[in-house]
């Protein structure tokens, strides 16, 4: 299993944004998260890649339990799992390939 989500909950103040979500994503599987605007899709992705702390539940990515990772561990995880934001802008001074390669350059690859 590549990603395991168990009883995930995320609240902002008292407002539940993600409420008891569980699923598995197997290696090589294509998995979509779809829904109307404002239902928590981006928040879920931000929780999976460690950008957003969870309220309760468990997220395991590539055998790493997110709750147990320190900041270095989260940075290592983000080298394996990433997301492109809806409002992501490419750098105009770079080609499409250079924009895609930019994170690898930052990581010294």
C-alpha distances in whole Angstrom, upper triangle without the diagonal:
4,6,7,11,13,17,17,21,23,27,29,32,32,31,27,25,22,22,20,17,13,11,7,6,5,6,10,10,13,13,16,18,21,24,28,29,28,26,23,21,22,22,18,17,20,18,14,16,18,22,22,22,21,23,21,17,14,12,9,8,7,8,11,13,15,18,18,19,22,24,23,19,19,21,18,15,18,18,14,14,17,19,23,25,27,30,29,32,32,35,38,39,36,35,32,30,32,30,27,27,29,25,25,29,29,26,28,26
4,7,10,13,17,16,20,21,25,27,31,31,29,26,24,21,22,20,17,14,11,8,6,5,5,9,9,12,11,15,16,20,23,26,27,26,24,21,19,19,19,16,14,17,15,12,13,15,18,19,20,19,22,20,17,14,11,8,6,5,7,10,12,13,16,17,17,20,21,20,17,16,17,15,12,14,14,11,10,14,16,19,21,24,27,25,28,29,31,34,35,32,32,28,27,28,26,23,24,25,22,22,25,25,22,25,23
4,7,10,13,13,16,18,21,24,27,27,26,22,20,17,18,16,13,10,8,6,5,7,8,11,10,12,11,13,13,17,20,23,24,23,21,18,16,16,16,13,12,14,12,9,11,13,16,16,17,15,18,17,14,11,7,6,5,6,8,9,10,11,14,15,15,19,19,20,16,15,17,15,12,13,15,12,10,13,14,18,20,22,25,24,27,28,31,34,35,33,32,29,28,29,27,24,25,25,22,23,26,25,23,26,25
4,6,10,10,14,16,20,23,25,25,24,21,19,15,16,13,11,8,6,5,7,9,11,14,13,14,13,15,14,18,20,23,24,23,20,18,16,17,16,13,13,15,12,10,12,14,17,17,16,14,16,14,11,8,6,5,6,9,9,10,9,11,13,15,16,19,20,21,17,16,19,18,14,16,18,15,13,16,17,21,22,24,27,26,30,31,34,37,38,36,35,32,31,32,30,27,28,29,25,26,29,28,26,29,28
4,7,6,10,12,16,19,22,22,20,17,15,12,12,10,7,5,5,6,9,12,14,17,15,16,13,14,13,16,18,21,22,20,17,15,14,15,14,10,11,13,10,8,12,13,16,14,14,11,13,11,8,6,5,7,9,12,12,12,10,11,12,15,16,19,20,22,18,17,20,19,16,17,19,17,15,16,17,20,21,23,26,26,29,31,34,37,39,36,36,33,32,33,31,28,29,29,26,27,31,29,27,31,30
4,5,9,12,16,19,21,21,20,16,15,12,11,8,7,4,7,9,12,15,17,20,18,19,16,17,16,19,20,22,23,21,18,16,16,18,16,12,14,16,12,12,15,15,18,16,15,11,12,9,6,5,6,9,12,14,14,14,11,12,12,15,17,20,22,24,20,19,22,22,18,20,23,20,18,20,20,24,24,26,29,29,33,34,37,40,42,40,40,37,36,37,34,32,33,33,30,31,34,33,31,34,33
4,6,10,13,17,19,17,17,13,13,10,8,4,5,5,9,12,15,18,21,23,21,22,18,19,16,19,19,21,22,20,17,15,16,17,15,12,15,16,13,13,17,16,18,16,14,11,10,7,5,7,9,12,15,18,17,17,14,14,14,17,19,22,24,25,22,21,24,24,21,22,25,23,21,22,22,25,25,26,29,30,33,35,38,41,43,41,41,38,38,39,36,34,35,35,32,33,36,35,33,36,36
4,7,10,14,16,15,14,11,10,7,6,5,5,6,10,12,15,18,21,23,21,21,17,17,15,17,17,19,20,17,14,12,13,14,11,9,12,13,9,10,14,13,15,12,11,7,8,6,4,6,8,11,14,17,17,16,13,12,12,15,17,20,21,23,20,18,21,22,19,19,23,21,18,19,19,22,21,23,25,26,30,32,35,38,40,38,38,35,36,36,33,31,32,32,29,31,34,32,30,34,34
4,7,10,12,12,11,7,8,5,5,5,7,10,13,16,18,22,24,26,24,23,20,19,16,18,17,19,18,16,13,11,13,14,11,9,13,13,10,12,15,14,15,12,10,6,5,5,6,9,11,14,17,20,20,19,15,14,13,17,18,21,21,24,22,19,23,24,21,21,25,23,20,21,20,23,21,23,25,26,30,32,35,38,40,39,39,36,37,37,34,32,34,33,30,32,35,33,32,35,35
4,7,10,10,9,6,6,5,7,9,10,13,15,18,20,23,25,27,25,24,21,20,16,18,17,18,17,14,12,9,12,12,8,8,12,11,9,12,14,13,13,9,8,5,5,7,9,11,12,16,18,21,21,19,17,14,13,17,18,20,20,23,21,18,21,23,20,20,24,23,20,20,19,21,19,21,22,24,27,30,32,36,38,37,37,35,35,35,32,31,32,31,28,31,33,31,30,34,34
4,6,6,5,4,6,7,8,11,13,16,19,22,23,27,29,31,29,28,24,23,19,20,19,19,17,14,13,11,14,14,10,11,15,13,12,15,17,15,14,11,10,8,6,9,12,15,16,19,21,25,25,23,20,17,16,20,21,22,22,25,24,21,24,26,23,23,27,26,23,22,21,23,21,22,23,25,28,31,34,37,39,38,39,37,38,37,34,33,35,33,30,33,35,33,32,36,37
4,6,5,7,7,10,12,15,16,19,22,25,26,30,31,33,31,30,26,24,21,21,20,19,17,13,13,12,15,14,11,13,16,14,13,17,18,16,14,11,10,10,9,12,15,18,18,22,23,27,27,25,22,19,18,22,22,23,22,26,25,22,24,27,24,23,27,27,24,23,22,23,20,21,22,24,27,30,32,35,38,37,38,36,37,37,33,33,34,33,30,33,35,32,32,36,37
4,6,8,10,13,14,17,19,22,25,28,29,33,35,36,34,33,30,28,24,25,23,22,20,16,16,15,18,18,15,17,19,17,16,20,21,19,18,14,13,12,10,14,17,20,21,25,26,30,30,27,24,22,20,23,24,24,24,28,27,24,27,29,27,27,30,31,27,26,25,26,24,25,25,27,30,34,35,38,41,40,42,40,41,40,37,36,38,36,33,36,38,35,35,39,40
4,6,9,12,12,15,17,21,24,27,29,33,35,37,34,33,30,28,24,24,22,21,20,16,16,15,19,19,16,17,20,19,18,21,23,21,20,16,15,13,11,13,17,20,21,25,27,31,31,28,25,23,21,25,26,27,27,30,29,26,29,32,29,29,32,32,29,28,27,28,26,26,27,29,33,36,38,41,43,43,44,42,43,42,39,38,40,38,36,39,41,38,38,42,42
4,6,9,10,14,15,19,22,25,27,31,33,34,32,30,27,25,21,21,19,18,16,13,12,12,15,16,13,15,18,17,16,19,22,20,19,15,15,13,11,14,16,19,21,24,26,30,30,28,25,23,21,25,26,27,27,30,29,26,29,31,28,27,31,31,27,26,25,26,23,23,24,27,30,33,36,38,41,41,42,39,40,40,37,36,38,37,34,37,39,37,37,40,41
4,6,6,10,12,15,18,22,24,27,30,31,29,27,24,22,18,18,16,16,15,12,10,10,13,14,11,12,16,15,14,17,19,18,18,14,13,11,9,11,13,16,17,21,23,27,27,25,22,20,19,23,24,26,26,29,27,24,27,29,26,25,29,28,25,24,23,24,22,22,24,26,30,33,35,38,41,40,41,38,39,39,35,34,37,35,33,36,38,36,35,39,39
4,6,10,11,14,17,20,21,25,27,28,26,24,21,18,15,15,13,13,12,9,7,6,9,10,8,9,12,12,12,14,17,16,15,12,12,10,10,12,14,16,16,20,21,25,25,24,21,19,19,23,23,25,24,27,26,22,25,27,24,23,26,26,22,21,19,20,18,19,20,23,26,29,32,35,37,36,37,34,35,36,32,31,33,32,30,32,35,33,33,36,36
4,7,7,10,13,16,18,22,24,25,23,22,18,16,13,14,13,14,14,11,8,6,9,11,8,7,11,12,10,12,15,15,15,12,12,9,9,10,11,13,13,17,18,22,22,21,19,17,17,21,21,23,24,26,24,21,24,25,22,21,25,24,20,20,18,20,19,19,22,23,27,30,33,36,38,37,37,34,35,35,32,30,33,32,29,32,34,32,32,35,35
4,6,10,13,16,19,22,25,27,24,23,20,18,15,16,15,16,16,14,11,10,12,14,12,11,14,15,13,15,18,18,18,15,14,11,10,9,10,13,14,17,20,23,23,22,19,18,18,21,23,25,26,28,26,23,26,27,24,24,28,26,23,23,22,24,22,23,25,27,31,33,36,39,42,40,41,37,38,39,35,34,36,35,32,35,37,35,35,38,38
4,7,10,14,17,20,23,25,22,22,19,18,15,17,16,18,19,17,13,12,14,16,14,12,15,16,14,14,18,18,19,16,15,11,11,9,8,10,12,15,18,21,21,20,18,17,17,20,22,25,26,28,25,23,26,27,23,24,27,25,22,23,22,25,24,25,27,29,33,35,38,41,43,42,42,38,39,39,36,34,36,36,33,35,38,36,35,38,38
4,7,10,13,17,20,21,19,18,15,14,12,14,14,16,17,16,12,11,11,14,12,9,12,14,12,12,16,16,18,15,15,12,12,11,9,10,10,13,15,19,19,19,16,16,16,20,21,24,25,27,24,22,24,25,21,22,25,22,19,20,19,22,21,22,25,26,30,32,35,38,41,39,38,35,36,36,33,31,33,33,30,32,35,34,32,36,35
4,7,10,14,17,19,16,17,14,14,13,15,16,19,20,19,16,14,14,16,15,11,13,16,13,12,16,17,19,17,16,13,14,12,9,9,9,11,13,16,16,17,15,15,16,19,20,24,25,26,23,21,24,24,20,21,24,21,18,20,20,23,23,24,27,28,31,33,36,39,41,39,39,35,35,36,33,31,33,33,30,31,35,33,32,35,34
4,7,10,13,15,13,13,10,12,11,14,16,19,21,20,17,15,14,16,16,12,13,16,14,12,15,17,19,18,18,16,17,15,12,11,10,11,12,14,15,16,15,16,17,20,21,24,25,26,23,21,24,23,19,20,22,19,17,18,18,21,22,23,26,27,30,32,35,38,40,37,37,33,33,34,32,29,31,31,28,29,33,32,30,34,32
4,6,10,12,10,11,10,12,12,16,18,22,23,23,20,18,16,18,17,14,14,17,15,12,15,17,20,19,19,17,19,17,14,12,10,10,10,11,12,14,14,15,17,19,20,23,25,25,21,20,22,21,17,19,20,17,15,17,18,21,22,24,27,27,30,31,34,37,39,36,35,32,31,33,30,27,29,30,27,27,31,30,29,31,30
4,7,9,7,8,7,10,11,15,18,21,23,23,20,18,16,17,17,14,13,16,15,12,14,17,19,20,20,19,21,20,16,14,11,10,9,10,12,14,15,16,19,20,20,24,24,24,21,19,21,20,16,17,18,15,13,15,16,19,20,22,25,25,28,29,32,35,36,33,32,29,28,30,27,24,26,27,24,25,28,28,26,29,27
4,6,5,9,9,13,15,18,21,25,26,26,24,22,19,20,21,17,16,19,18,15,16,19,22,23,23,22,24,23,19,17,14,12,11,10,12,15,16,17,21,22,22,25,26,25,22,21,22,20,17,18,19,15,14,16,18,21,23,25,28,27,30,30,33,36,37,34,33,29,28,30,28,25,26,28,25,25,29,29,26,29,27
4,6,9,10,14,16,20,23,27,28,28,26,24,21,21,22,19,17,20,19,15,16,19,22,23,24,23,26,25,22,19,16,13,11,9,12,15,17,18,21,22,21,25,25,24,21,20,21,18,16,17,16,13,12,15,17,20,22,24,28,26,29,29,31,34,35,32,30,27,26,27,26,22,23,25,22,22,26,26,24,26,23
4,7,9,13,16,19,23,26,27,28,26,24,21,22,23,20,18,21,21,17,18,21,24,25,26,26,29,27,24,22,18,16,14,12,16,18,20,21,24,25,24,27,27,26,23,22,23,20,18,18,17,14,14,16,17,19,22,23,27,25,28,27,30,32,34,30,28,25,24,26,25,21,22,24,22,22,25,26,24,26,23
4,6,10,13,16,19,23,25,26,23,22,18,20,21,18,16,20,20,16,18,21,23,24,25,24,27,26,23,20,18,16,14,14,17,19,20,21,24,26,25,28,28,27,24,23,24,22,19,19,19,15,14,16,16,19,21,22,26,25,27,27,30,33,34,31,30,26,25,27,26,22,24,26,24,24,27,28,26,29,26
4,7,10,13,17,20,21,23,21,20,16,17,19,17,15,18,19,16,17,21,22,23,25,24,27,26,23,21,18,18,15,16,19,20,22,22,25,27,26,29,28,28,25,23,24,23,19,19,19,16,14,15,14,16,18,19,23,22,25,25,28,30,32,29,27,24,23,26,24,20,23,25,23,23,27,27,26,29,26
4,7,10,13,17,18,20,17,16,13,14,16,13,12,16,16,14,15,19,20,21,22,21,24,23,20,19,16,16,14,16,18,20,20,20,23,25,25,27,27,27,24,22,23,22,19,18,19,16,14,14,13,15,17,17,21,21,24,25,28,31,33,30,28,25,25,27,24,21,24,25,23,24,28,28,27,29,27
4,6,10,13,15,16,14,13,10,12,14,12,11,15,16,14,16,19,19,20,22,21,23,23,21,20,17,18,16,18,21,22,22,21,24,26,26,28,28,28,26,23,24,24,20,19,21,18,15,15,13,14,15,15,19,19,22,23,27,29,32,29,28,24,25,27,24,21,24,25,23,25,28,28,28,31,29
4,7,10,12,13,11,10,6,9,11,9,9,13,13,12,15,17,17,17,19,18,20,20,19,18,16,17,16,19,21,21,21,20,22,25,25,27,27,28,25,22,24,24,20,19,21,19,15,15,12,14,14,13,17,18,22,23,27,29,32,30,29,25,26,28,25,22,25,26,24,26,29,28,28,31,30
4,7,9,11,9,10,7,10,12,11,12,15,16,15,18,20,20,19,21,20,22,22,21,21,19,21,20,23,25,25,25,23,25,28,28,30,29,31,29,25,27,27,24,22,24,22,19,17,15,15,14,13,17,18,22,24,28,30,33,31,30,26,27,29,26,24,27,28,26,28,31,31,31,34,33
4,7,8,7,8,7,10,12,12,13,16,17,17,19,21,21,20,22,20,22,22,21,22,21,23,23,26,28,27,26,25,26,30,30,32,31,33,31,27,29,29,26,25,27,25,21,20,17,17,16,14,17,20,23,25,29,31,34,33,32,28,30,32,28,27,30,30,29,31,34,33,33,37,36
4,6,6,9,9,11,13,14,15,17,19,19,21,23,22,20,23,21,22,24,23,24,23,26,26,29,31,30,29,27,28,32,31,33,32,34,32,29,30,32,28,26,29,28,24,22,19,18,16,14,17,19,23,25,29,31,34,33,32,29,31,32,29,28,31,31,30,33,35,34,35,38,37
4,6,8,8,9,11,13,14,15,17,19,20,21,20,18,21,20,21,23,24,24,23,26,26,29,31,30,29,26,27,31,30,32,30,33,31,28,29,30,27,25,28,27,23,21,17,17,14,12,14,17,20,23,26,28,32,31,31,28,30,31,27,27,30,29,28,31,33,32,33,36,36
4,6,8,9,9,11,13,14,15,17,19,20,18,16,18,17,18,20,21,22,22,25,25,28,30,28,27,24,25,29,28,30,28,31,30,26,27,29,26,24,27,27,23,21,18,17,14,13,15,18,21,24,27,30,33,32,32,30,31,32,28,28,31,30,28,31,34,32,33,36,36
4,6,9,9,10,12,13,14,16,18,19,18,16,17,16,17,18,18,20,19,22,23,26,27,26,25,23,23,27,27,29,28,30,29,25,27,29,25,24,27,26,22,20,18,18,16,15,17,20,23,26,30,32,35,34,34,31,32,33,30,28,31,31,29,32,34,33,33,37,36
4,6,5,6,9,10,10,12,14,15,14,12,14,13,14,15,16,17,16,19,19,23,24,23,21,19,20,23,23,25,24,27,25,21,23,25,22,20,23,22,19,17,15,16,14,13,16,18,22,25,28,30,33,32,32,29,30,31,27,26,29,28,26,29,31,30,30,33,33
4,5,5,6,9,10,11,13,14,13,12,15,14,16,17,17,17,15,18,17,21,23,22,21,18,20,23,23,25,24,26,24,20,22,23,20,18,21,20,16,14,12,13,11,11,14,16,20,22,25,28,31,29,29,26,27,28,25,23,26,25,23,26,29,27,27,31,30
4,5,5,6,9,10,11,12,11,10,13,13,16,17,17,17,15,18,17,20,22,21,20,17,19,22,21,23,21,23,22,18,19,21,18,16,19,18,14,12,9,10,8,9,11,13,17,19,22,25,28,26,27,24,25,25,22,21,23,22,20,23,26,24,24,28,28
4,5,5,6,9,10,10,9,7,10,10,12,14,14,15,13,16,16,20,21,20,18,15,16,20,19,20,19,22,20,17,18,20,17,16,19,19,15,13,12,13,11,12,14,16,19,22,25,28,30,29,30,27,28,28,24,23,25,24,22,25,27,25,25,29,29
4,5,5,6,9,10,10,9,10,9,12,13,12,12,10,13,13,17,18,17,16,13,15,18,18,20,19,21,19,16,18,19,16,15,18,17,13,13,11,13,12,14,17,17,21,23,26,29,32,30,30,27,28,28,25,23,25,25,22,24,27,26,25,29,28
4,5,5,6,9,8,9,11,11,14,15,15,14,11,13,12,15,17,16,15,13,15,18,17,19,18,19,18,14,16,17,13,12,15,14,10,9,7,10,10,12,15,15,18,20,23,26,28,27,27,24,24,25,21,19,22,21,18,21,24,22,22,25,25
4,5,5,6,5,5,8,10,13,15,15,14,12,14,13,16,18,16,15,12,14,17,15,17,15,17,16,12,14,15,13,11,14,14,11,9,8,10,10,12,14,14,18,20,22,26,28,26,27,24,25,24,21,20,21,20,18,20,23,21,20,24,24
4,6,5,6,5,6,6,10,11,11,10,8,11,11,15,16,14,12,9,11,14,13,15,14,17,15,11,14,15,12,12,15,15,11,11,11,14,13,16,18,18,22,24,26,29,31,30,30,27,28,27,24,23,24,23,20,22,25,23,22,26,26
4,6,8,8,9,9,13,13,12,10,7,8,8,11,13,11,10,8,11,13,12,15,15,16,13,10,13,13,10,10,13,12,8,9,10,13,14,16,19,18,22,23,26,29,31,29,29,26,26,26,23,21,22,22,19,20,23,22,20,24,24
4,6,8,10,11,15,16,15,13,9,10,9,12,13,11,11,9,11,13,12,13,12,13,11,8,9,10,7,6,10,9,6,6,8,11,12,16,17,16,20,21,23,26,28,26,26,24,23,23,20,18,19,18,15,17,20,18,17,20,20
4,5,7,9,13,14,14,12,9,11,10,13,14,11,11,7,9,11,9,10,10,11,10,6,9,11,8,8,12,12,10,10,11,14,14,18,19,18,21,23,24,28,29,28,29,26,26,25,23,21,22,20,17,19,21,19,18,21,22
4,7,10,13,15,16,15,13,14,14,17,18,15,14,11,12,14,12,13,11,13,13,9,10,13,11,9,13,14,11,10,10,13,12,15,16,16,19,20,22,26,27,26,27,25,25,24,21,20,21,19,16,19,21,18,18,22,23
4,6,10,12,13,13,12,15,15,18,19,16,14,11,11,14,13,14,13,16,15,11,13,16,14,13,16,17,14,13,13,15,14,16,18,18,21,23,25,29,30,29,30,28,29,28,25,24,25,23,20,23,25,22,22,25,26
4,7,9,11,11,11,14,15,18,18,15,13,9,9,12,12,12,12,16,14,11,14,17,15,14,18,18,16,16,16,19,18,20,21,22,25,27,29,32,34,33,34,32,32,31,28,27,28,26,23,25,27,25,24,27,28
4,6,7,8,9,12,14,18,18,15,12,10,9,12,13,15,15,18,16,14,17,19,16,16,20,20,17,17,17,20,19,21,23,24,27,29,31,35,37,35,36,34,34,33,30,29,30,29,25,28,30,27,26,30,31
4,7,10,11,15,17,21,20,18,15,12,11,14,16,17,18,21,19,17,21,22,20,20,24,23,21,21,21,23,22,24,26,27,30,33,35,38,40,39,40,37,37,37,34,32,34,32,29,31,34,31,30,34,34
4,7,10,13,16,19,18,16,13,12,10,13,15,17,19,22,19,18,21,22,20,21,24,23,21,22,22,25,24,26,28,29,32,34,37,40,42,41,41,38,39,38,35,34,35,34,30,32,35,32,31,35,35
4,7,10,14,17,16,14,11,10,9,13,15,18,19,22,19,17,21,21,18,20,23,22,19,21,21,24,24,26,28,29,32,34,37,40,42,40,41,38,38,38,35,33,34,33,30,31,34,32,30,34,34
4,7,10,13,12,11,7,8,7,10,12,16,17,19,16,15,18,18,15,17,20,18,17,18,19,23,23,25,28,28,31,33,35,39,40,38,39,36,35,35,33,30,31,31,27,29,32,30,28,31,31
4,7,10,10,8,6,6,7,10,11,14,16,17,14,12,16,15,12,14,17,15,13,15,16,20,20,23,25,25,28,30,32,36,37,35,35,32,32,32,29,27,28,27,24,25,28,26,24,28,27
4,7,6,5,4,6,9,10,11,14,16,16,13,12,15,14,11,13,15,13,12,15,17,20,22,24,27,26,29,30,32,36,37,35,35,32,31,31,29,26,27,27,23,24,27,26,23,26,26
4,5,5,7,7,11,12,11,14,15,15,12,11,13,11,8,10,12,9,8,12,14,18,20,22,25,24,27,27,30,33,34,31,31,28,27,28,26,23,23,23,20,20,24,22,20,23,22
4,6,8,10,13,13,13,16,17,16,12,12,14,11,9,11,12,9,9,13,16,20,22,25,27,26,28,29,31,34,35,32,31,29,27,28,26,23,23,24,20,20,23,22,20,22,21
4,6,9,12,11,11,15,17,16,12,13,15,13,10,14,15,12,13,16,19,23,25,28,30,29,32,32,34,37,38,35,35,32,31,31,29,26,26,27,23,23,26,25,22,24,23
4,6,9,8,8,11,13,12,9,9,12,10,8,12,13,11,12,15,18,21,23,26,29,27,30,30,32,36,36,34,34,32,30,30,28,25,25,25,21,21,24,23,20,23,22
4,6,6,7,11,13,13,10,10,13,13,10,13,15,14,13,16,19,22,23,26,29,28,31,32,33,37,38,36,36,34,32,32,30,28,28,27,24,24,27,25,23,26,25
4,5,5,9,10,12,9,7,11,11,9,11,14,13,12,14,16,20,21,24,26,25,28,29,31,34,35,33,34,32,31,30,28,26,26,25,21,22,25,23,21,24,24
4,6,8,11,13,10,10,13,14,12,14,17,17,16,17,19,23,23,26,28,27,30,32,33,37,38,36,37,35,34,33,31,29,29,28,24,26,28,26,24,27,27
4,7,10,11,9,9,13,13,12,15,17,17,17,19,21,25,25,29,30,29,32,33,34,38,39,37,38,36,35,34,32,30,30,29,25,25,28,25,23,26,26
4,7,8,5,6,9,10,9,12,14,14,14,16,19,22,23,27,28,27,29,30,31,35,36,34,35,33,32,31,29,27,26,25,21,22,24,22,19,22,23
4,6,5,6,9,10,11,12,15,16,16,18,20,23,24,27,28,27,29,30,31,34,35,33,35,33,32,30,28,27,26,25,21,22,23,20,18,21,23
4,5,5,6,9,10,11,13,15,15,16,18,21,21,25,26,24,26,27,27,31,31,30,31,30,29,27,25,24,23,21,18,19,20,17,16,19,20
4,5,5,6,9,10,11,13,14,16,19,21,23,26,27,25,27,27,27,31,31,29,30,29,28,26,24,23,22,20,17,17,18,15,13,16,17
4,5,5,6,9,10,11,12,14,17,20,22,26,27,25,27,27,28,32,32,30,31,29,28,27,25,23,22,21,17,17,20,17,14,17,18
4,5,5,6,9,10,10,11,14,17,18,22,23,21,24,24,25,29,30,28,29,27,26,25,23,21,21,19,15,16,19,16,14,17,18
4,5,5,7,9,10,11,14,16,18,22,22,20,22,22,23,26,27,25,26,24,23,22,20,18,17,16,12,13,15,12,10,14,15
4,5,5,7,9,11,15,17,20,23,24,22,24,24,24,28,28,26,27,25,23,22,21,19,17,17,13,13,15,13,10,13,13
4,5,5,6,9,12,15,18,21,23,21,23,23,24,28,29,26,27,24,23,22,21,18,18,17,14,14,17,15,13,16,16
4,5,5,6,9,12,14,18,19,17,19,19,21,24,25,23,23,21,20,19,17,15,15,14,10,12,14,13,11,14,14
4,6,7,11,13,16,20,21,18,20,19,20,24,24,21,22,20,18,17,16,13,13,12,9,9,12,11,8,11,11
4,7,10,13,16,20,21,19,21,21,22,26,26,23,23,21,19,19,17,14,14,15,11,11,15,14,12,14,13
4,7,11,13,16,19,16,19,19,21,25,26,23,23,20,19,19,17,14,15,15,12,13,16,15,14,17,16
4,7,10,13,15,13,15,16,18,21,23,20,20,18,17,17,14,12,13,13,10,12,15,14,13,17,16
4,6,9,12,10,13,14,17,20,22,20,20,17,17,17,14,12,14,14,12,14,17,16,16,19,19
4,7,8,6,10,11,14,17,19,17,17,14,15,15,12,11,13,13,12,15,17,16,17,20,20
4,5,5,9,11,14,17,20,18,19,16,18,18,14,14,16,15,14,18,20,18,20,23,23
4,6,9,12,15,17,20,19,19,17,19,19,16,15,19,18,17,21,23,22,23,26,26
4,6,10,13,15,18,18,18,16,19,19,15,16,19,17,17,21,22,21,23,26,26
4,7,10,12,15,14,15,13,15,15,11,12,15,14,14,17,18,17,20,22,22
4,6,9,12,11,12,11,14,13,10,12,14,13,14,17,18,17,20,22,22
4,6,9,8,9,8,10,10,6,9,12,10,12,15,15,15,18,20,20
4,6,6,8,9,11,9,7,10,12,10,12,15,14,14,18,19,19
4,5,7,9,12,10,9,13,14,13,16,18,17,18,21,22,22
4,7,10,12,9,9,13,14,12,15,17,16,17,20,20,21
4,7,8,6,6,10,10,9,13,14,13,14,18,18,18
4,5,5,6,9,10,10,14,15,14,16,19,19,18
4,5,5,6,9,10,13,14,14,16,18,19,18
4,5,5,6,9,11,12,12,15,16,17,15
4,5,5,6,9,10,9,12,14,14,13
4,5,5,8,10,10,11,14,15,14
4,6,7,8,10,11,13,14,13
4,6,5,6,9,10,11,9
4,5,5,6,9,10,10
4,5,5,6,9,9
4,5,5,6,5
4,5,5,6
4,5,8
4,6
4
